[in-house]
Amino acid sequence: MADASGRRRIVRSAAVAAVALLGFLGPVGSATATADDSGSSTVLTLPARWTVDVKCPVERLSDGAIVDVVYGTGTGSTHNSAKKNALKDANDQIPRGHRAHHCREI
């Protein structure tokens, strides 16, 4: 009986340490750890992370011609924030005198 209690304490300590480390190093959000009654396993739930890729044709402003294609990748805690970061990544690659033209998610 004391053996199971000791294991349960070790598992909980490890879970608390992992959650503390993830909270310190990981993305902002809540991570929860729970142990079942037997103390044999711990379930760690992490915050969701999204990755979005976009493809943007590059339009030359002087004549409106499509001259190139750029790709961007972004991550975020929501789909919308990941898409916003991907669009920023693509726009950062576009040279002066050009613009992104109807970017789409791929």
N, C-alpha and C positions, 0 to 999 in steps of 0.2 A: 504494500500500500504506500509506503514512504517512497518507494522507487518511482511510482507513477506520479506522485506529487512533485518530486524533484525534477522529473522530466518535464512536467507541465510548466514548472517555474522557469526552466531553461528555455523552453519553446517560447513562452511569453516574453522573456527577457530578450531573446533574439528577435522576436517580432517587433518589440518596442524599439530596439536599436535600429532595425531596418527601416521602420517608419520614420524615426528621427533622422536617419541619414538621408532618406528620400526627401523628407521635408526640407532638409538643409541644401541638398545638391540638386534635387529634381525640380520639375515644373511646379508652379504654384497650384495648389489644389489640396484636397484632403485624401489621405490614404488611410485605410482602416485595416486592422488586423484582428482576426478572431480565432480563438481556439475552440475546438469542439470539446464535449464533456470528457472524452477519453484522454485528451491531451496529446494525442498521437500526431495530429497534423495542424498546420496553421494555414489559413487562407488569407492572402494579402491582395487587396483590391487597389489597383493603381488608377490614377486619373486618366481619362481617355486622351489620346494623342492622334491628331489627324495629319496627313500629308497629302498635298494637292500639287499636281503638275499642270501647267498651262502652256499653250502654244499661241504665239502672237505674230501675225504678219506685220512686217515693218513697212510703213508707208513713208515715202519721201514727200516732204511738205511742198517742195517747189512745183512738182507736177502731179502729185497724187498717185504715183506708180508704186506698186508693191515690189520691193527690191530684195527682201530677205525675210527670214523667219527666226524668231528667238524663242527659247524655252525658259520657263521659270519654275522653280520648286519652292514650296513653302510649307511650314509646319505650324501647328497651333493647337490649342486646347479645344477649339470648335472648328467645324468645317469652314465657316465664314472667315474666321481669323486666319486659317491656313491658306484659303484662297486669296485673301488680301495680301498676305506675305508672298505668295507665289507671283501675283501680279506686280508687286513691287520689285521682286527679283528680276522679272522679265523687263520691266521698264528701266531698271538700272543699267541694262545692257544696250539700250537703244542710243545710237549716236545723236549728236546735235543736228538739227535740221530734219529729223525723222520723228515718227510717233508710232505707238502701238495701234493696230487697226483691228478691232473686233477680236480680242483675245477669247480663247475658249479653253475649257477644262478638258484635259485628256486623261 
